[in-house]
């Protein structure tokens, strides 16, 4: 049983030695935490900006629709009445 454990440990150590070091390995935990918090803040800002952009586009479409003449609306939607 102990032979298998040693063999497994050697393989794990070999994998760690052969693995290329990452940036997170070389940074302190507090710096890494700050970077992660900045990343989440930036993604939140990006998401909020996208939501604002979508809302602005929706309002512009609504305003264009509101400002269309009766003739433009009739041409766009056709002369299909709903009343019989």
N, CA, C and O atoms as a Tinker XYZ file with bonds, in Angstrom:
   336  protein
     1  N      0.827000   -1.186000    0.000000    73     2
     2  CA     0.000000    0.000000    0.000000    64     1     3
     3  C      0.869000    1.246000    0.000000    63     2     4     5
     4  O      0.593000    2.197000   -0.732000    81     3
     5  N      1.913000    1.250000    0.812000    73     3     6
     6  CA     2.779000    2.430000    0.889000    64     5     7
     7  C      3.557000    2.628000   -0.399000    63     6     8     9
     8  O      3.910000    3.760000   -0.731000    81     7
     9  N      3.830000    1.569000   -1.126000    73     7    10
    10  CA     4.546000    1.686000   -2.392000    64     9    11
    11  C      3.681000    2.431000   -3.397000    63    10    12    13
    12  O      4.177000    3.278000   -4.141000    81    11
    13  N      2.400000    2.121000   -3.422000    73    11    14
    14  CA     1.487000    2.804000   -4.338000    64    13    15
    15  C      1.371000    4.279000   -3.993000    63    14    16    17
    16  O      1.304000    5.123000   -4.887000    81    15
    17  N      1.347000    4.590000   -2.725000    73    15    18
    18  CA     1.258000    5.988000   -2.310000    64    17    19
    19  C      2.494000    6.755000   -2.742000    63    18    20    21
    20  O      2.387000    7.879000   -3.235000    81    19
    21  N      3.636000    6.175000   -2.567000    73    19    22
    22  CA     4.874000    6.846000   -2.952000    64    21    23
    23  C      4.916000    7.058000   -4.465000    63    22    24    25
    24  O      5.352000    8.101000   -4.951000    81    23
    25  N      4.464000    6.066000   -5.177000    73    23    26
    26  CA     4.447000    6.176000   -6.628000    64    25    27
    27  C      3.507000    7.304000   -7.060000    63    26    28    29
    28  O      3.841000    8.098000   -7.939000    81    27
    29  N      2.353000    7.365000   -6.445000    73    27    30
    30  CA     1.387000    8.411000   -6.750000    64    29    31
    31  C      1.924000    9.783000   -6.393000    63    30    32    33
    32  O      1.714000   10.743000   -7.134000    81    31
    33  N      2.614000    9.887000   -5.266000    73    31    34
    34  CA     3.191000   11.158000   -4.850000    64    33    35
    35  C      4.275000   11.605000   -5.814000    63    34    36    37
    36  O      4.378000   12.794000   -6.116000    81    35
    37  N      5.077000   10.685000   -6.296000    73    35    38
    38  CA     6.120000   11.030000   -7.265000    64    37    39
    39  C      5.512000   11.562000   -8.557000    63    38    40    41
    40  O      6.027000   12.506000   -9.156000    81    39
    41  N      4.434000   10.960000   -8.970000    73    39    42
    42  CA     3.786000   11.415000  -10.195000    64    41    43
    43  C      3.213000   12.809000   -9.996000    63    42    44    45
    44  O      3.307000   13.643000  -10.896000    81    43
    45  N      2.622000   13.081000   -8.839000    73    43    46
    46  CA     2.070000   14.406000   -8.571000    64    45    47
    47  C      3.165000   15.445000   -8.511000    63    46    48    49
    48  O      3.009000   16.543000   -9.047000    81    47
    49  N      4.278000   15.115000   -7.863000    73    47    50
    50  CA     5.393000   16.047000   -7.773000    64    49    51
    51  C      5.972000   16.299000   -9.158000    63    50    52    53
    52  O      6.328000   17.430000   -9.486000    81    51
    53  N      6.068000   15.264000   -9.961000    73    51    54
    54  CA     6.592000   15.406000  -11.316000    64    53    55
    55  C      5.675000   16.294000  -12.150000    63    54    56    57
    56  O      6.153000   17.114000  -12.935000    81    55
    57  N      4.365000   16.138000  -11.986000    73    55    58
    58  CA     3.420000   16.974000  -12.724000    64    57    59
    59  C      3.565000   18.429000  -12.321000    63    58    60    61
    60  O      3.531000   19.319000  -13.171000    81    59
    61  N      3.729000   18.678000  -11.014000    73    59    62
    62  CA     3.878000   20.048000  -10.539000    64    61    63
    63  C      5.168000   20.669000  -11.050000    63    62    64    65
    64  O      5.189000   21.851000  -11.395000    81    63
    65  N      6.233000   19.898000  -11.104000    73    63    66
    66  CA     7.509000   20.418000  -11.581000    64    65    67
    67  C      7.471000   20.702000  -13.078000    63    66    68    69
    68  O      8.075000   21.670000  -13.538000    81    67
    69  N      6.776000   19.877000  -13.832000    73    67    70
    70  CA     6.712000   20.041000  -15.281000    64    69    71
    71  C      5.699000   21.099000  -15.706000    63    70    72    73
    72  O      5.784000   21.633000  -16.812000    81    71
    73  N      4.750000   21.401000  -14.840000    73    71    74
    74  CA     3.718000   22.380000  -15.176000    64    73    75
    75  C      4.354000   23.769000  -15.263000    63    74    76    77
    76  O      5.205000   24.132000  -14.450000    81    75
    77  N      3.929000   24.526000  -16.255000    73    75    78
    78  CA     4.461000   25.877000  -16.400000    64    77    79
    79  C      3.848000   26.765000  -15.329000    63    78    80    81
    80  O      2.651000   26.671000  -15.061000    81    79
    81  N      4.637000   27.609000  -14.725000    73    79    82
    82  CA     4.091000   28.489000  -13.677000    64    81    83
    83  C      3.153000   29.525000  -14.284000    63    82    84    85
    84  O      3.384000   30.038000  -15.379000    81    83
    85  N      2.114000   29.810000  -13.558000    73    83    86
    86  CA     1.146000   30.807000  -14.016000    64    85    87
    87  C      1.360000   32.103000  -13.259000    63    86    88    89
    88  O      2.089000   32.155000  -12.269000    81    87
    89  N      0.723000   33.127000  -13.737000    73    87    90
    90  CA     0.830000   34.428000  -13.088000    64    89    91
    91  C      0.273000   34.387000  -11.676000    63    90    92    93
    92  O      0.813000   35.025000  -10.772000    81    91
    93  N     -0.801000   33.642000  -11.485000    73    91    94
    94  CA    -1.406000   33.563000  -10.154000    64    93    95
    95  C     -0.481000   32.855000   -9.159000    63    94    96    97
    96  O     -0.569000   33.100000   -7.956000    81    95
    97  N      0.400000   31.985000   -9.647000    73    95    98
    98  CA     1.355000   31.336000   -8.754000    64    97    99
    99  C      2.380000   32.329000   -8.222000    63    98   100   101
   100  O      2.824000   32.212000   -7.080000    81    99
   101  N      2.755000   33.299000   -9.037000    73    99   102
   102  CA     3.800000   34.228000   -8.635000    64   101   103
   103  C      3.269000   35.451000   -7.880000    63   102   104   105
   104  O      4.055000   36.188000   -7.285000    81   103
   105  N      1.964000   35.680000   -7.892000    73   103   106
   106  CA     1.390000   36.834000   -7.197000    64   105   107
   107  C      0.995000   36.484000   -5.771000    63   106   108   109
   108  O      0.690000   35.332000   -5.461000    81   107
   109  N      1.006000   37.480000   -4.921000    73   107   110
   110  CA     0.525000   37.296000   -3.560000    64   109   111
   111  C     -0.987000   37.128000   -3.573000    63   110   112   113
   112  O     -1.658000   37.518000   -4.528000    81   111
   113  N     -1.508000   36.550000   -2.515000    73   111   114
   114  CA    -2.951000   36.300000   -2.438000    64   113   115
   115  C     -3.748000   37.596000   -2.422000    63   114   116   117
   116  O     -4.809000   37.675000   -3.042000    81   115
   117  N     -3.250000   38.623000   -1.717000    73   115   118
   118  CA    -4.008000   39.876000   -1.651000    64   117   119
   119  C     -4.019000   40.592000   -3.001000    63   118   120   121
   120  O     -5.020000   41.207000   -3.369000    81   119
   121  N     -2.913000   40.516000   -3.737000    73   119   122
   122  CA    -2.877000   41.133000   -5.073000    64   121   123
   123  C     -3.808000   40.381000   -6.008000    63   122   124   125
   124  O     -4.528000   40.992000   -6.798000    81   123
   125  N     -3.796000   39.072000   -5.921000    73   123   126
   126  CA    -4.678000   38.264000   -6.755000    64   125   127
   127  C     -6.144000   38.541000   -6.431000    63   126   128   129
   128  O     -6.979000   38.603000   -7.333000    81   127
   129  N     -6.455000   38.705000   -5.160000    73   127   130
   130  CA    -7.829000   39.018000   -4.758000    64   129   131
   131  C     -8.253000   40.382000   -5.285000    63   130   132   133
   132  O     -9.390000   40.554000   -5.724000    81   131
   133  N     -7.337000   41.360000   -5.243000    73   131   134
   134  CA    -7.649000   42.684000   -5.779000    64   133   135
   135  C     -7.890000   42.623000   -7.281000    63   134   136   137
   136  O     -8.811000   43.258000   -7.793000    81   135
   137  N     -7.067000   41.864000   -7.980000    73   135   138
   138  CA    -7.255000   41.720000   -9.431000    64   137   139
   139  C     -8.592000   41.068000   -9.756000    63   138   140   141
   140  O     -9.279000   41.478000  -10.692000    81   139
   141  N     -8.953000   40.065000   -8.991000    73   139   142
   142  CA   -10.234000   39.398000   -9.225000    64   141   143
   143  C    -11.398000   40.339000   -8.957000    63   142   144   145
   144  O    -12.388000   40.324000   -9.688000    81   143
   145  N    -11.289000   41.163000   -7.910000    73   143   146
   146  CA   -12.372000   42.097000   -7.608000    64   145   147
   147  C    -12.477000   43.169000   -8.687000    63   146   148   149
   148  O    -13.579000   43.582000   -9.049000    81   147
   149  N    -11.337000   43.620000   -9.202000    73   147   150
   150  CA   -11.358000   44.596000  -10.294000    64   149   151
   151  C    -11.978000   43.976000  -11.536000    63   150   152   153
   152  O    -12.722000   44.639000  -12.258000    81   151
   153  N    -11.679000   42.719000  -11.786000    73   151   154
   154  CA   -12.252000   42.025000  -12.945000    64   153   155
   155  C    -13.772000   41.942000  -12.833000    63   154   156   157
   156  O    -14.488000   42.198000  -13.801000    81   155
   157  N    -14.261000   41.580000  -11.642000    73   155   158
   158  CA   -15.709000   41.491000  -11.474000    64   157   159
   159  C    -16.349000   42.871000  -11.593000    63   158   160   161
   160  O    -17.437000   43.004000  -12.152000    81   159
   161  N    -15.673000   43.906000  -11.066000    73   159   162
   162  CA   -16.199000   45.267000  -11.198000    64   161   163
   163  C    -16.294000   45.670000  -12.667000    63   162   164   165
   164  O    -17.289000   46.252000  -13.099000    81   163
   165  N    -15.254000   45.356000  -13.420000    73   163   166
   166  CA   -15.255000   45.710000  -14.847000    64   165   167
   167  C    -16.328000   44.950000  -15.617000    63   166   168   169
   168  O    -16.968000   45.517000  -16.503000    81   167
   169  N    -16.531000   43.689000  -15.296000    73   167   170
   170  CA   -17.577000   42.935000  -15.980000    64   169   171
   171  C    -18.954000   43.482000  -15.630000    63   170   172   173
   172  O    -19.846000   43.517000  -16.478000    81   171
   173  N    -19.131000   43.914000  -14.365000    73   171   174
   174  CA   -20.408000   44.514000  -13.977000    64   173   175
   175  C    -20.644000   45.825000  -14.714000    63   174   176   177
   176  O    -21.756000   46.091000  -15.171000    81   175
   177  N    -19.604000   46.645000  -14.831000    73   175   178
   178  CA   -19.728000   47.917000  -15.547000    64   177   179
   179  C    -20.041000   47.653000  -17.017000    63   178   180   181
   180  O    -20.877000   48.332000  -17.613000    81   179
   181  N    -19.373000   46.672000  -17.589000    73   179   182
   182  CA   -19.614000   46.334000  -18.993000    64   181   183
   183  C    -21.055000   45.875000  -19.202000    63   182   184   185
   184  O    -21.705000   46.267000  -20.171000    81   183
   185  N    -21.547000   45.042000  -18.284000    73   183   186
   186  CA   -22.924000   44.551000  -18.382000    64   185   187
   187  C    -23.921000   45.705000  -18.249000    63   186   188   189
   188  O    -24.903000   45.770000  -18.989000    81   187
   189  N    -23.668000   46.612000  -17.307000    73   187   190
   190  CA   -24.559000   47.759000  -17.120000    64   189   191
   191  C    -24.557000   48.660000  -18.350000    63   190   192   193
   192  O    -25.605000   49.160000  -18.761000    81   191
   193  N    -23.382000   48.866000  -18.936000    73   191   194
   194  CA   -23.303000   49.683000  -20.147000    64   193   195
   195  C    -24.072000   49.047000  -21.294000    63   194   196   197
   196  O    -24.738000   49.741000  -22.062000    81   195
   197  N    -23.981000   47.731000  -21.409000    73   195   198
   198  CA   -24.713000   47.021000  -22.457000    64   197   199
   199  C    -26.219000   47.140000  -22.227000    63   198   200   201
   200  O    -26.979000   47.329000  -23.177000    81   199
   201  N    -26.650000   47.030000  -20.978000    73   199   202
   202  CA   -28.073000   47.174000  -20.673000    64   201   203
   203  C    -28.560000   48.582000  -21.005000    63   202   204   205
   204  O    -29.651000   48.753000  -21.551000    81   203
   205  N    -27.751000   49.588000  -20.675000    73   203   206
   206  CA   -28.115000   50.971000  -20.998000    64   205   207
   207  C    -28.203000   51.178000  -22.498000    63   206   208   209
   208  O    -29.101000   51.864000  -22.988000    81   207
   209  N    -27.253000   50.573000  -23.234000    73   207   210
   210  CA   -27.255000   50.696000  -24.691000    64   209   211
   211  C    -28.506000   50.049000  -25.287000    63   210   212   213
   212  O    -29.130000   50.608000  -26.190000    81   211
   213  N    -28.870000   48.863000  -24.775000    73   211   214
   214  CA   -30.071000   48.183000  -25.254000    64   213   215
   215  C    -31.324000   49.002000  -24.957000    63   214   216   217
   216  O    -32.219000   49.099000  -25.797000    81   215
   217  N    -31.387000   49.587000  -23.769000    73   215   218
   218  CA   -32.539000   50.411000  -23.393000    64   217   219
   219  C    -32.623000   51.646000  -24.285000    63   218   220   221
   220  O    -33.712000   52.044000  -24.700000    81   219
   221  N    -31.476000   52.249000  -24.577000    73   219   222
   222  CA   -31.453000   53.424000  -25.439000    64   221   223
   223  C    -31.942000   53.074000  -26.843000    63   222   224   225
   224  O    -32.712000   53.827000  -27.440000    81   223
   225  N    -31.496000   51.934000  -27.371000    73   223   226
   226  CA   -31.955000   51.495000  -28.689000    64   225   227
   227  C    -33.458000   51.228000  -28.699000    63   226   228   229
   228  O    -34.152000   51.557000  -29.661000    81   227
   229  N    -33.950000   50.627000  -27.615000    73   227   230
   230  CA   -35.388000   50.334000  -27.532000    64   229   231
   231  C    -36.194000   51.633000  -27.527000    63   230   232   233
   232  O    -37.218000   51.740000  -28.201000    81   231
   233  N    -35.722000   52.616000  -26.761000    73   231   234
   234  CA   -36.428000   53.897000  -26.709000    64   233   235
   235  C    -36.366000   54.622000  -28.052000    63   234   236   237
   236  O    -37.338000   55.258000  -28.458000    81   235
   237  N    -35.230000   54.531000  -28.739000    73   235   238
   238  CA   -35.121000   55.161000  -30.059000    64   237   239
   239  C    -36.066000   54.510000  -31.057000    63   238   240   241
   240  O    -36.697000   55.208000  -31.851000    81   239
   241  N    -36.177000   53.179000  -31.033000    73   239   242
   242  CA   -37.124000   52.491000  -31.925000    64   241   243
   243  C    -38.551000   52.911000  -31.613000    63   242   244   245
   244  O    -39.348000   53.154000  -32.519000    81   243
   245  N    -38.868000   52.995000  -30.329000    73   243   246
   246  CA   -40.209000   53.385000  -29.912000    64   245   247
   247  C    -40.518000   54.811000  -30.368000    63   246   248   249
   248  O    -41.621000   55.102000  -30.832000    81   247
   249  N    -39.521000   55.698000  -30.229000    73   247   250
   250  CA   -39.707000   57.085000  -30.643000    64   249   251
   251  C    -39.879000   57.188000  -32.165000    63   250   252   253
   252  O    -40.711000   57.960000  -32.641000    81   251
   253  N    -39.108000   56.426000  -32.919000    73   251   254
   254  CA   -39.261000   56.428000  -34.387000    64   253   255
   255  C    -40.641000   55.931000  -34.786000    63   254   256   257
   256  O    -41.282000   56.489000  -35.677000    81   255
   257  N    -41.092000   54.873000  -34.114000    73   255   258
   258  CA   -42.426000   54.329000  -34.391000    64   257   259
   259  C    -43.499000   55.363000  -34.060000    63   258   260   261
   260  O    -44.484000   55.498000  -34.785000    81   259
   261  N    -43.306000   56.075000  -32.985000    73   259   262
   262  CA   -44.264000   57.083000  -32.544000    64   261   263
   263  C    -44.335000   58.246000  -33.531000    63   262   264   265
   264  O    -45.404000   58.825000  -33.723000    81   263
   265  N    -43.237000   58.589000  -34.145000    73   263   266
   266  CA   -43.178000   59.726000  -35.042000    64   265   267
   267  C    -43.532000   59.389000  -36.492000    63   266   268   269
   268  O    -43.534000   60.274000  -37.347000    81   267
   269  N    -43.830000   58.128000  -36.775000    73   267   270
   270  CA   -44.195000   57.755000  -38.138000    64   269   271
   271  C    -45.574000   58.293000  -38.468000    63   270   272   273
   272  O    -46.457000   58.393000  -37.616000    81   271
   273  N    -45.721000   58.635000  -39.735000    73   271   274
   274  CA   -47.024000   59.112000  -40.194000    64   273   275
   275  C    -47.953000   57.917000  -40.391000    63   274   276   277
   276  O    -47.523000   56.763000  -40.403000    81   275
   277  N    -49.234000   58.228000  -40.544000    73   275   278
   278  CA   -50.211000   57.170000  -40.763000    64   277   279
   279  C    -49.897000   56.412000  -42.042000    63   278   280   281
   280  O    -50.048000   55.191000  -42.095000    81   279
   281  N    -49.460000   57.129000  -43.076000    73   279   282
   282  CA   -49.137000   56.494000  -44.349000    64   281   283
   283  C    -47.960000   55.524000  -44.203000    63   282   284   285
   284  O    -47.986000   54.426000  -44.759000    81   283
   285  N    -46.952000   55.923000  -43.469000    73   283   286
   286  CA   -45.797000   55.053000  -43.259000    64   285   287
   287  C    -46.201000   53.796000  -42.491000    63   286   288   289
   288  O    -45.757000   52.694000  -42.815000    81   287
   289  N    -47.037000   53.964000  -41.481000    73   287   290
   290  CA   -47.517000   52.811000  -40.724000    64   289   291
   291  C    -48.363000   51.887000  -41.584000    63   290   292   293
   292  O    -48.257000   50.665000  -41.489000    81   291
   293  N    -49.202000   52.479000  -42.425000    73   291   294
   294  CA   -50.048000   51.691000  -43.311000    64   293   295
   295  C    -49.194000   50.911000  -44.312000    63   294   296   297
   296  O    -49.477000   49.747000  -44.598000    81   295
   297  N    -48.155000   51.548000  -44.842000    73   295   298
   298  CA   -47.265000   50.864000  -45.776000    64   297   299
   299  C    -46.475000   49.751000  -45.085000    63   298   300   301
   300  O    -46.220000   48.699000  -45.671000    81   299
   301  N    -46.103000   49.994000  -43.858000    73   299   302
   302  CA   -45.290000   49.011000  -43.142000    64   301   303
   303  C    -46.107000   47.803000  -42.706000    63   302   304   305
   304  O    -45.669000   46.664000  -42.870000    81   303
   305  N    -47.289000   48.043000  -42.153000    73   303   306
   306  CA   -48.083000   46.948000  -41.603000    64   305   307
   307  C    -49.202000   46.486000  -42.517000    63   306   308   309
   308  O    -49.840000   45.470000  -42.241000    81   307
   309  N    -49.445000   47.187000  -43.568000    73   307   310
   310  CA   -50.469000   46.780000  -44.512000    64   309   311
   311  C    -51.852000   47.230000  -44.105000    63   310   312   313
   312  O    -52.045000   47.798000  -43.030000    81   311
   313  N    -52.799000   46.977000  -44.961000    73   311   314
   314  CA   -54.188000   47.376000  -44.741000    64   313   315
   315  C    -54.990000   46.160000  -44.312000    63   314   316   317
   316  O    -56.003000   45.826000  -44.925000    81   315
   317  N    -54.537000   45.507000  -43.266000    73   315   318
   318  CA   -55.239000   44.324000  -42.754000    64   317   319
   319  C    -55.971000   44.770000  -41.498000    63   318   320   321
   320  O    -55.359000   45.000000  -40.455000    81   319
   321  N    -57.257000   44.885000  -41.609000    73   319   322
   322  CA   -58.050000   45.317000  -40.473000    64   321   323
   323  C    -58.291000   44.190000  -39.499000    63   322   324   325
   324  O    -58.230000   43.013000  -39.854000    81   323
   325  N    -58.564000   44.561000  -38.280000    73   323   326
   326  CA   -58.841000   43.553000  -37.271000    64   325   327
   327  C    -60.330000   43.437000  -36.980000    63   326   328   329
   328  O    -60.776000   42.475000  -36.354000    81   327
   329  N    -61.104000   44.432000  -37.441000    73   327   330
   330  CA   -62.542000   44.394000  -37.203000    64   329   331
   331  C    -63.226000   43.807000  -38.425000    63   330   332   333
   332  O    -62.806000   44.030000  -39.560000    81   331
   333  N    -64.292000   43.050000  -38.169000    73   331   334
   334  CA   -65.036000   42.434000  -39.274000    64   333   335
   335  C    -66.375000   43.034000  -39.383000    63   334   336
   336  O    -67.155000   42.649000  -40.255000    81   335
